[in-house]
Amino acid sequence: MPNPTIPELEADLELIKHIIEGLEHRVTQLEARLPLSHVAFGLTKEVGEESTVFHVHMVDHYGRPAQVTFTLQNEDL
């Protein structure tokens, strides 16, 4: 097998460069989606005489803790 020429090596390096750039772009896209597709959550509730308060604990799309609270009347449950 003959040794590659300088232009052939440059072409190979350019191809490798484009492949790596494509992979970096795809990894960046996946990292941007990751928090949305792997959101952790938990639920706690406080039962009162007339209503129940629910606290939903989750992680927002930046990875920060977030909480949503809502109340339902006990007769609706």
C-alpha positions in Angstrom: 0.0 0.0 0.0 1.6 3.3 -1.0 2.0 6.2 1.4 -0.7 8.8 1.1 0.2 12.2 -0.4 -0.1 15.5 1.4 -3.3 16.5 -0.4 -4.8 13.1 0.4 -3.9 13.6 4.1 -5.3 17.1 4.1 -8.6 15.8 2.6 -8.8 13.0 5.2 -8.2 15.6 8.0 -10.9 17.9 6.6 -13.3 15.0 6.5 -12.5 14.1 10.1 -12.9 17.7 11.1 -16.4 17.8 9.6 -17.4 14.5 11.2 -16.3 15.8 14.6 -18.2 19.1 14.1 -21.3 17.1 13.2 -20.9 15.0 16.4 -20.4 18.1 18.5 -23.5 19.7 17.1 -25.6 16.6 17.8 -24.2 16.3 21.4 -25.1 19.9 22.0 -28.7 19.3 20.7 -29.0 16.2 23.0 -27.7 18.1 26.0 -30.2 20.8 25.4 -33.1 18.3 25.4 -31.8 16.2 28.3 -33.4 18.1 31.2 -36.8 18.0 29.4 -36.7 14.3 28.8 -35.3 13.3 32.2 -37.3 15.4 34.6 -37.5 14.1 38.1 -40.6 14.7 40.2 -42.3 13.9 43.4 -45.7 14.5 44.9 -46.6 15.4 48.5 -50.1 16.3 49.8 -51.6 17.9 52.8 -55.1 16.6 53.5 -57.3 19.1 55.3 -61.0 18.9 56.4 -62.4 20.6 53.2 -59.6 20.4 50.7 -56.3 18.7 49.8 -53.2 20.7 48.8 -50.9 18.9 46.4 -47.2 19.9 45.9 -45.5 18.7 42.8 -41.7 18.8 43.1 -39.8 18.8 39.8 -36.8 20.0 37.9 -37.2 22.8 35.3 -35.5 22.7 31.9 -32.4 24.4 33.4 -32.1 21.7 36.0 -33.3 23.9 38.9 -35.8 22.7 41.5 -39.3 23.9 40.9 -42.6 23.3 42.7 -46.2 23.6 41.6 -49.0 23.7 44.2 -52.7 23.2 43.6 -55.7 22.6 45.8 -58.7 20.3 45.2 -61.8 20.2 47.3 -62.1 16.9 49.0 -65.5 16.1 47.5 -63.9 16.4 44.0 -61.4 13.6 44.9 
